């Protein structure tokens, strides 16, 4: 378990070593999806996110806001998956400057699709008002809405993640790949959660939130 908690710290160390070795080959700007941030900005943002995830991994109970060991293990797993995603995204983006020939946008699409499949297995179990999850105002107001929305998000993330991976392999338009994968998934989850919220509200009339006191 100690190694598991340190996984993002290991990613961070490899990130620092890899960046030091590849830095001289990187251009002044890194072309990404519809933008080209300066080299130092790109490296700095990825470092800060990885560092924050590495620290958060040692305190999963603070993230889940729950003392349940099983739920904290789930939260830790999601944190590690996010760290893995950022780690792979970074090195896929800079790989071509270090002599590795690859289409980095297809690589990123595959990484995101794969993470959707993995995270989809954990979203239905996210504790109410956990720091990980969909944080829309109406979802946070109602415990039942949170539970149903994250259960739906988890079940739909898997097929949409697989669809994105398949599209990344066969469709040359990267914008279309992201739109038909993670883009539509986020939209339908938001719409579904809003429908559930108003169903709980009762025809826009009398509303008794599932957890109006905010108890965990």
ABEGO torsion letter per residue (X at the ends): XAAAAAAAAAAAAAAAAAAAAAAAABBABBBBBGBBBBAAAAAAAAAAAAAAAAAAAABAAAAAGBABAAAAAAAAAAAAAAAAAAAAAAAAAAAAAAGBBBBAAAAAAAAAAAAAAAAAAAAAABBBGBABEBABAAAAABAAAAAAAAAAAAAAAAAAAAAAAAAAAABABAAAAAAABAAAAAAAAAAAAAAAAAAAAGGGBBBBBABAAGBX
